[in-house]
Amino acid sequence: MCNYIIAFCIYTLKIEIYALQSLKTIRKWLSRLWETDMDITIKTIRGVTISSLITLGLAACSSSPAPWTQADDSPWGAKHDAEEQNLPTDDAVSDTSLNDPVLLADPEPEPVIMQEPEPAPAPEVIVPVVVEEELTPEQTVMALPGDGYAVQVYAGKTAESVEKFKNDKDLSGLTVVKTDRAGSIVYVLVDLHEDRAAANAAAGDLEATTGSRPWVRSVAGLQKIVAQ
């Protein structure tokens, strides 16, 4: 190692000699004003170079190691080593719970609650509305029992003439019935009752009202001549 240092010093000295020769050449080119400053510069460079060479030679030949090759006695180094020892290892940091088969298993699906369907509403029952047709006078007579009695007050060949007599005598409660007598149509004005006694009593009242005597006849006989 010492031989390398000596060789390096000799090489550096040669460089210094070459530099001095170059400076002398440059010195000739400069003006006299700078001659004094140039001498100071040359002496300064020479002194620094010689001092550096001496220091390197002593360091190379010394038996003690260089300061920068010695171990660090600073308390900060001990603190750094202690922190490295206290750092947790990879095994300590690893979380063993991540390998738990219970945690790795897929969560159980939530139970599906089946709701019972709402009962269908009962079908709306549509009650047919029966419209009773109004019976004609002839149908009314034919629907009566045959043991009843009819008080016949007036008869005419046209319905208009019978209706006129009915209105003139104010007989609104009586019925105009169409009959067929051997092919001839005759309209009669009758008052219907359930028994003969009621029919006879009504006949007396109608005679007083109309001025003519009514005819009391059975409903069965009237039904035989009703024109259908």
Protein Blocks (a to p, Z undefined) as FASTA:
>chain_A
ZZmmmmmmmmmmmmmmmmmmmmmmmmmmpcfklmmmmmmmmmmmmmmmmmmmmmmmmmmm
pmbdcfklpccfbfklmmmmmmmmmpccfklmpcfklmpmklmpccdddddddddddddd
dddddddddddddddfklmmmmpcfkbccddfbdcfbfklmmmmmmmnopakbccdddde
ehiacdddddddfbfklmmmmmmmmmmmnopacddddfklmmmmpcZZ
